Amino acid sequence: MSMITIKTPREIELMRVAGKITAAARSVGREMVNPGVTTREIDKEIYKFIKRSGAEPSFLGYGGFPASSCISVNEEVIHGIPGKKLIKDGDIVSVDVGALIGGYHGDCCGTFASGRISKEAKQLITVTRQSFFEGLKFARVGYRISDISHAIQDYVEGFGYTLVREYVGHGVGKNMHEAPEVPNFGEPGHGPRLIKGMTIAIEPMVNMGGAEVRVLDNDWTVVTVDGSLSAHYENTILITDGEPEILTMAEDL
């Protein structure tokens, strides 16, 4: 990865625009998560929304990825390729989106319920989302990256869940993946110190069972080895001289 880029006020304004569109695209996906809908149908609507907003889907063509969003169902952790898969009642569905406008990216994800899900699945989604906010408490000037990481790990493991370790959060800006890496585990007090103007994506990936994952034969989709459910929650944030600003926060999330 390259050096950490500190964004100027002008760049931050551009990232706010990108973030707003990205968050709204995630909401489009969330609304469509229902029994009987295919993952391709969700992706198609996300694509149309991003284009209608004057932006480009960050994921489409990224490293050869064939869609505008990653839609991951149940044991799929990340990078689910939208297709003919029919969402069923009781499924949990992660919708991960990115949008590029004015030269800057937004990146966010949420895991949503299809119909009536189990109490256990509901708790997994809730804990995963809250772990982001536990980490966010340390997204302030003077703390280090691993202070965020440790807070996420401490909270998640308190519920008996595990964290995916092979994939991490990251800086966001002119590139969708920039320095620094933001792991979801680790001891506090390590890594780069947080500075005003940094923009990073914090994205806990939480498994109900073991932490081990593998990549399917399509070379993209990551699944839990034991077939347990996995949830994912992500926002792009800005480090300020006070409270961190969530650039991809939708009102309905």
C-alpha positions as CSV (number, residue, x, y, z in Angstrom):
1,M,0.0,0.0,0.0
2,S,1.0,3.6,-0.6
3,M,1.6,6.2,2.1
4,I,-1.4,7.5,4.1
5,T,-3.0,10.5,2.4
6,I,-4.3,13.3,4.5
7,K,-7.3,14.9,2.8
8,T,-7.6,18.6,2.2
9,P,-10.9,20.4,2.9
10,R,-11.7,20.3,-0.8
11,E,-11.0,16.6,-1.0
12,I,-13.2,16.0,2.1
13,E,-16.1,17.8,0.4
14,L,-15.7,15.5,-2.6
15,M,-15.6,12.4,-0.3
16,R,-18.8,13.6,1.5
17,V,-20.5,13.5,-1.9
18,A,-19.2,10.1,-2.7
19,G,-20.1,8.8,0.7
20,K,-23.7,10.1,0.5
21,I,-24.3,8.3,-2.8
22,T,-22.6,5.1,-1.5
23,A,-24.8,5.1,1.6
24,A,-27.9,5.6,-0.4
25,A,-26.9,2.8,-2.7
26,R,-26.6,0.5,0.3
27,S,-30.1,1.5,1.3
28,V,-31.4,0.6,-2.2
29,G,-29.9,-2.9,-1.6
30,R,-31.3,-3.1,1.9
31,E,-34.8,-2.4,0.6
32,M,-34.5,-5.2,-1.9
33,V,-33.4,-7.9,0.5
34,N,-36.5,-10.0,0.4
35,P,-37.5,-13.7,-0.2
36,G,-37.8,-14.4,-3.9
37,V,-35.4,-11.8,-5.1
38,T,-32.1,-12.8,-6.9
39,T,-28.8,-11.2,-5.9
40,R,-28.4,-10.1,-9.6
41,E,-31.7,-8.1,-9.3
42,I,-30.3,-6.3,-6.3
43,D,-27.1,-5.5,-8.1
44,K,-28.9,-4.2,-11.1
45,E,-30.9,-1.7,-9.1
46,I,-27.7,-0.6,-7.2
47,Y,-26.0,-0.1,-10.6
48,K,-28.8,2.0,-11.9
49,F,-29.0,4.1,-8.7
50,I,-25.2,4.9,-8.7
51,K,-25.3,5.8,-12.4
52,R,-28.4,7.9,-12.0
53,S,-26.6,9.8,-9.2
54,G,-23.8,10.8,-11.6
55,A,-21.3,8.4,-10.1
56,E,-19.6,5.2,-11.2
57,P,-19.7,1.8,-9.3
58,S,-16.3,1.5,-7.7
59,F,-16.5,-2.3,-7.7
60,L,-17.4,-2.9,-11.4
61,G,-14.3,-4.2,-13.1
62,Y,-12.1,-3.7,-10.0
63,G,-9.5,-6.4,-10.3
64,G,-11.9,-8.0,-12.8
65,F,-14.9,-8.1,-10.4
66,P,-18.0,-8.5,-12.7
67,A,-20.6,-6.6,-10.7
68,S,-21.4,-3.2,-9.1
69,S,-21.9,-4.7,-5.6
70,C,-20.8,-7.6,-3.5
71,I,-23.9,-9.5,-2.3
72,S,-23.0,-12.2,0.2
73,V,-25.6,-14.6,1.7
74,N,-25.4,-16.5,5.0
75,E,-22.0,-18.3,5.2
76,E,-20.6,-16.0,2.5
77,V,-18.4,-13.5,4.3
78,I,-17.5,-11.0,1.5
79,H,-17.1,-10.7,-2.3
80,G,-20.3,-12.6,-3.2
81,I,-20.8,-12.3,-6.9
82,P,-24.5,-11.3,-7.8
83,G,-26.2,-13.9,-9.9
84,K,-29.2,-16.3,-10.1
85,K,-29.1,-17.1,-6.4
86,L,-32.6,-16.7,-5.0
87,I,-32.8,-15.1,-1.5
88,K,-34.9,-17.2,0.9
89,D,-36.9,-16.4,4.0
90,G,-34.5,-16.5,7.0
91,D,-31.4,-15.6,5.0
92,I,-29.0,-12.9,6.0
93,V,-27.6,-10.8,3.2
94,S,-24.6,-8.5,3.2
95,V,-24.7,-5.7,0.6
96,D,-21.3,-4.1,0.0
97,V,-21.1,-1.1,-2.3
98,G,-18.7,1.6,-3.5
99,A,-19.3,4.7,-5.6
100,L,-16.8,7.0,-7.4
101,I,-17.5,10.6,-8.1
102,G,-15.3,13.6,-8.6
103,G,-12.3,11.3,-8.3
104,Y,-13.1,10.0,-4.9
105,H,-14.6,6.8,-3.5
106,G,-17.1,5.9,-0.8
107,D,-17.2,2.3,0.6
108,C,-19.8,0.8,2.9
109,C,-21.6,-2.4,3.7
110,G,-24.4,-3.7,5.9
111,T,-25.9,-7.2,6.6
112,F,-29.7,-7.4,6.4
113,A,-32.5,-9.8,7.2
114,S,-34.6,-11.5,4.6
115,G,-38.0,-12.1,6.0
116,R,-38.0,-13.7,9.5
117,I,-34.6,-14.6,10.6
118,S,-33.5,-16.6,13.7
119,K,-32.9,-14.9,17.0
120,E,-29.2,-16.0,16.7
121,A,-28.8,-14.5,13.3
122,K,-30.4,-11.3,14.5
123,Q,-28.0,-11.0,17.3
124,L,-25.0,-11.7,15.0
125,I,-26.1,-8.7,12.8
126,T,-26.6,-6.5,15.8
127,V,-23.3,-7.3,17.4
128,T,-21.4,-6.9,14.1
129,R,-23.0,-3.4,13.5
130,Q,-22.3,-2.4,17.1
131,S,-18.7,-3.5,17.0
132,F,-18.1,-0.9,14.3
133,F,-19.4,1.8,16.8
134,E,-17.2,0.4,19.5
135,G,-14.2,0.8,17.3
136,L,-15.4,4.2,16.2
137,K,-15.0,5.5,19.8
138,F,-11.2,5.3,19.2
139,A,-11.2,6.9,15.8
140,R,-9.9,10.2,17.2
141,V,-6.7,12.2,16.9
142,G,-4.0,10.7,19.1
143,Y,-5.2,7.1,19.1
144,R,-3.6,4.5,17.0
145,I,-5.2,2.2,14.4
146,S,-5.0,-0.8,16.6
147,D,-7.0,0.9,19.3
148,I,-9.9,0.7,16.9
149,S,-9.0,-2.9,16.1
150,H,-8.8,-4.0,19.8
151,A,-12.1,-2.4,20.7
152,I,-13.8,-4.3,17.9
153,Q,-12.2,-7.6,18.9
154,D,-12.9,-7.2,22.6
155,Y,-16.6,-6.5,21.9
156,V,-17.2,-9.3,19.4
157,E,-15.4,-12.0,21.3
158,G,-17.4,-11.1,24.4
159,F,-20.4,-12.6,22.5
160,G,-18.4,-15.8,21.6
161,Y,-18.1,-14.8,17.9
162,T,-14.9,-14.8,15.9
163,L,-13.4,-12.2,13.6
164,V,-12.1,-12.8,10.1
165,R,-8.4,-12.0,10.1
166,E,-7.4,-12.4,6.4
167,Y,-9.4,-9.3,5.3
168,V,-9.3,-5.9,6.9
169,G,-10.5,-2.3,6.7
170,H,-8.4,0.3,4.8
171,G,-7.9,3.8,3.8
172,V,-10.2,5.3,1.2
173,G,-9.8,8.2,-1.1
174,K,-8.7,8.6,-4.8
175,N,-8.2,4.8,-4.6
176,M,-10.8,2.4,-3.0
177,H,-8.0,0.7,-1.0
178,E,-5.3,3.0,0.4
179,A,-3.0,2.9,3.4
180,P,-3.4,2.2,6.3
181,E,-4.8,-1.3,6.8
182,V,-7.4,-1.4,9.6
183,P,-7.6,-4.9,11.1
184,N,-10.5,-6.0,13.3
185,F,-8.2,-7.6,15.9
186,G,-5.0,-6.9,17.8
187,E,-3.4,-5.4,20.9
188,P,-4.0,-1.6,21.4
189,G,-1.3,1.0,21.0
190,H,0.1,-0.2,17.6
191,G,0.0,1.0,14.0
192,P,-0.1,4.6,12.6
193,R,-1.3,7.4,14.9
194,L,-4.6,8.9,13.7
195,I,-4.4,12.3,12.2
196,K,-7.0,14.9,11.3
197,G,-7.9,14.5,7.6
198,M,-7.4,10.7,7.4
199,T,-10.3,8.8,5.7
200,I,-10.6,5.1,6.5
201,A,-13.1,2.3,6.1
202,I,-13.7,0.3,9.3
203,E,-15.4,-3.0,8.5
204,P,-15.8,-5.8,11.0
205,M,-16.4,-9.2,9.4
206,V,-17.9,-11.5,12.2
207,N,-18.5,-15.2,12.1
208,M,-20.9,-17.1,14.3
209,G,-18.6,-20.1,14.3
210,G,-14.9,-20.5,13.6
211,A,-12.7,-17.7,12.2
212,E,-11.4,-19.8,9.3
213,V,-12.4,-18.8,5.8
214,R,-11.7,-20.0,2.2
215,V,-12.2,-18.6,-1.3
216,L,-14.5,-20.4,-3.7
217,D,-13.5,-21.5,-7.1
218,N,-14.8,-18.3,-8.6
219,D,-11.7,-16.7,-7.1
220,W,-13.8,-14.0,-5.3
221,T,-16.3,-15.2,-2.8
222,V,-15.0,-15.8,0.7
223,V,-17.0,-18.3,2.9
224,T,-16.7,-19.6,6.4
225,V,-15.0,-23.0,6.4
226,D,-17.5,-24.5,8.9
227,G,-20.5,-23.1,7.0
228,S,-21.5,-20.8,9.9
229,L,-23.2,-17.5,9.3
230,S,-21.2,-14.4,8.8
231,A,-22.1,-10.7,9.0
232,H,-20.3,-7.6,7.8
233,Y,-20.7,-3.9,8.6
234,E,-18.7,-1.0,7.1
235,N,-18.6,2.7,6.8
236,T,-16.1,5.2,5.5
237,I,-15.2,7.7,8.2
238,L,-13.2,11.0,8.5
239,I,-10.9,11.7,11.4
240,T,-11.6,15.2,12.6
241,D,-10.3,17.2,15.6
242,G,-13.3,16.0,17.6
243,E,-15.9,13.3,16.9
244,P,-15.2,11.2,13.8
245,E,-17.5,11.9,10.9
246,I,-19.2,9.0,9.2
247,L,-19.2,9.8,5.5
248,T,-21.5,6.8,4.5
249,M,-24.1,7.0,7.2
250,A,-27.7,6.6,5.9
251,E,-30.5,7.8,8.1
252,D,-32.2,4.4,8.1
253,L,-29.2,2.5,9.4
